């Protein structure tokens, strides 16, 4: 990324559209704290999380991240993967939140299965539930519908849109698909060669 500067309002739904290699994923990883910028500042909810003298770790940024691949822990059940994000809750509140998310994602029947026992679409639902679990203020999506058939893409896109709205979080949704960007976001940023422009 090169000389990028923009502000995302609270509850905004923003798509980042651009070809592969344009810097979209790098931008999300910088916001999440998975990459360290060479210069500049990142502010989330009025709190500085990155500058030349400060680096707030990803777990303390209030960010939920859904990756291109579901990235589920293979040795944990569906329930275990979601509970992993609720490590700082009391057991009772964690179980209550888990039940709510399983119901919302329509995967209650999968709670005791392992990642290799569920479909690709179901795994995306688990990944979404995990990202929502700790009620983040920002949700980042890095092409979460890659390699899904058209009907499943439509269903999951609707589920993501509904989940983001219900959560009250701001959203950055990376895609190279203009139709996806238009359907899920209020604003689209164009990313090309590490630069960002509003369209």
C-alpha positions as CSV (number, residue, x, y, z in Angstrom):
1,X,0.0,0.0,0.0
2,X,1.3,3.5,-0.8
3,X,0.1,6.7,0.8
4,X,-3.4,5.4,1.6
5,X,-5.6,7.7,3.7
6,X,-9.4,7.3,4.3
7,X,-12.0,7.3,7.1
8,X,-14.8,4.6,7.4
9,X,-17.8,6.0,9.3
10,X,-19.5,3.9,12.0
11,X,-21.7,1.2,10.7
12,X,-20.6,1.8,7.1
13,X,-20.6,-1.0,4.6
14,X,-17.6,-0.6,2.3
15,X,-16.4,-2.9,-0.5
16,X,-12.8,-2.8,-1.7
17,X,-12.8,-3.8,-5.4
18,X,-9.7,-4.6,-7.4
19,X,-7.7,-7.3,-9.2
20,X,-5.5,-9.8,-7.6
21,X,-2.2,-8.4,-6.3
22,X,-3.6,-4.8,-6.1
23,X,-3.2,-4.6,-2.3
24,X,-6.7,-5.4,-1.0
25,X,-5.7,-8.2,1.3
26,X,-2.6,-6.3,2.5
27,X,-4.9,-3.4,3.6
28,X,-7.2,-5.7,5.6
29,X,-4.2,-7.3,7.3
30,X,-2.7,-3.9,8.2
31,X,-6.0,-2.9,9.8
32,X,-6.3,-6.2,11.7
33,X,-2.7,-6.0,12.9
34,X,-1.5,-9.0,11.0
35,X,0.9,-6.9,9.1
36,X,3.0,-3.9,10.3
37,X,3.1,-0.8,8.2
38,X,6.4,1.0,7.5
39,X,4.8,4.4,8.2
40,X,1.5,6.0,9.0
41,X,-1.2,5.6,11.7
42,X,-4.3,3.4,12.1
43,X,-7.1,4.5,14.3
44,X,-10.0,2.3,15.3
45,X,-13.0,3.7,17.2
46,X,-10.9,6.8,18.1
47,X,-8.1,4.7,19.5
48,X,-4.6,4.6,18.0
49,X,-3.7,1.0,17.3
50,X,-0.6,1.7,15.2
51,X,2.0,4.4,14.8
52,X,5.8,4.4,14.8
53,X,5.9,3.9,18.5
54,X,2.8,1.7,19.2
55,X,1.5,-1.6,18.0
56,X,-1.8,-2.9,19.5
57,X,-2.0,-6.7,19.0
58,X,-4.8,-8.1,16.8
59,X,-6.7,-9.6,19.7
60,X,-7.1,-6.1,21.3
61,X,-8.3,-4.2,18.2
62,X,-12.0,-5.2,18.2
63,X,-11.8,-6.6,14.7
64,X,-13.4,-9.7,13.3
65,X,-11.8,-11.3,10.2
66,X,-13.2,-13.8,7.7
67,X,-10.5,-15.1,5.5
68,X,-10.7,-16.4,1.9
69,X,-10.4,-19.9,3.3
70,X,-12.4,-20.7,6.4
71,X,-9.1,-21.3,8.4
72,X,-10.9,-23.5,11.0
73,X,-8.9,-25.4,13.6
74,X,-9.0,-29.0,12.4
75,X,-8.7,-30.6,15.9
76,X,-11.7,-28.5,17.2
77,X,-15.4,-29.1,16.7
78,X,-17.6,-26.5,15.1
79,X,-18.6,-25.4,18.7
80,X,-14.9,-25.4,19.7
81,X,-13.9,-23.2,16.8
82,X,-16.5,-20.6,17.8
83,X,-15.8,-20.8,21.5
84,X,-12.1,-20.2,20.7
85,X,-13.1,-16.5,20.0
86,X,-14.9,-16.3,23.4
87,X,-11.9,-17.1,25.6
88,X,-12.5,-14.0,27.8
89,X,-16.2,-14.7,28.5
90,X,-17.6,-16.6,31.5
91,X,-18.5,-20.2,30.6
92,X,-22.2,-19.5,30.9
93,X,-22.1,-16.4,28.7
94,X,-19.9,-18.1,26.1
95,X,-22.3,-21.0,25.8
96,X,-25.2,-18.6,25.5
97,X,-23.4,-16.7,22.7
98,X,-22.5,-19.9,21.0
99,X,-26.1,-21.1,20.9
100,X,-27.2,-17.8,19.5
101,X,-24.6,-17.9,16.7
102,X,-25.2,-21.5,15.8
103,X,-28.9,-20.8,15.5
104,X,-28.4,-17.6,13.5
105,X,-26.0,-19.4,11.1
106,X,-28.4,-22.4,10.9
107,X,-25.6,-24.8,11.9
108,X,-26.8,-26.0,15.3
109,X,-26.9,-29.5,14.0
110,X,-23.2,-29.3,13.2
111,X,-22.0,-28.2,16.6
112,X,-20.2,-31.5,17.4
113,X,-18.7,-32.1,14.0
114,X,-15.1,-31.4,12.9
115,X,-14.1,-29.3,9.9
116,X,-13.4,-32.3,7.8
117,X,-17.0,-33.5,8.4
118,X,-18.8,-30.4,7.0
119,X,-19.1,-28.8,3.6
120,X,-17.3,-25.8,2.2
121,X,-20.4,-23.6,2.6
122,X,-21.0,-24.8,6.2
123,X,-17.3,-24.0,7.0
124,X,-17.9,-20.4,5.8
125,X,-20.8,-20.1,8.1
126,X,-18.7,-21.3,11.0
127,X,-16.0,-18.8,10.1
128,X,-18.6,-16.0,10.0
129,X,-19.9,-17.1,13.4
130,X,-16.4,-17.1,14.9
131,X,-15.8,-13.6,13.5
132,X,-19.0,-12.3,15.0
133,X,-18.5,-14.1,18.4
134,X,-16.8,-11.3,20.4
135,X,-19.0,-8.6,18.9
136,X,-16.3,-6.7,17.0
137,X,-16.7,-3.0,16.0
138,X,-15.2,-3.8,12.5
139,X,-15.7,-6.9,10.3
140,X,-13.2,-7.6,7.6
141,X,-14.0,-10.0,4.8
142,X,-11.2,-11.2,2.4
143,X,-13.0,-12.7,-0.6
144,X,-15.0,-15.0,1.7
145,X,-17.1,-16.5,-1.2
146,X,-14.2,-17.8,-3.3
147,X,-14.7,-21.2,-4.9
148,X,-18.4,-21.5,-4.0
149,X,-21.2,-22.2,-6.5
150,X,-23.5,-19.4,-7.6
151,X,-26.5,-20.4,-5.4
152,X,-24.4,-20.8,-2.3
153,X,-22.6,-17.5,-3.0
154,X,-26.0,-15.7,-3.1
155,X,-27.2,-17.3,0.1
156,X,-24.0,-16.6,2.0
157,X,-23.8,-13.0,0.7
158,X,-27.3,-12.4,2.1
159,X,-26.3,-14.0,5.4
160,X,-23.2,-11.8,5.6
161,X,-25.2,-8.7,4.9
162,X,-27.8,-9.5,7.5
163,X,-25.2,-10.5,10.1
164,X,-23.3,-7.2,9.6
165,X,-26.4,-5.2,9.9
166,X,-27.5,-6.9,13.0
167,X,-24.1,-6.6,14.6
168,X,-23.9,-2.9,14.2
169,X,-20.3,-3.2,13.1
170,X,-18.5,-1.4,10.2
171,X,-17.6,-3.6,7.3
172,X,-14.8,-3.8,4.8
173,X,-15.5,-6.5,2.2
174,X,-12.7,-7.3,-0.3
175,X,-13.7,-8.7,-3.6
176,X,-12.8,-8.7,-7.3
177,X,-16.4,-9.2,-8.2
178,X,-18.2,-5.9,-9.0
179,X,-21.7,-7.5,-8.6
180,X,-20.8,-8.6,-5.0
181,X,-19.5,-5.2,-4.2
182,X,-22.6,-3.5,-5.4
183,X,-25.0,-5.9,-3.6
184,X,-23.4,-5.8,-0.2
185,X,-21.9,-2.3,0.2
186,X,-23.0,1.3,0.3
187,X,-19.6,2.6,-0.8
188,X,-17.0,1.0,-3.0
189,X,-13.2,1.7,-2.9
190,X,-11.1,0.9,-5.9
191,X,-7.7,-0.6,-5.2
192,X,-5.0,-0.6,-7.9
193,X,-1.2,-0.9,-7.5
194,X,-1.4,-0.2,-3.8
195,X,-3.5,2.9,-4.1
196,X,-7.1,3.5,-3.0
197,X,-9.8,5.7,-4.7
198,X,-13.4,6.3,-3.9
199,X,-15.7,5.4,-6.8
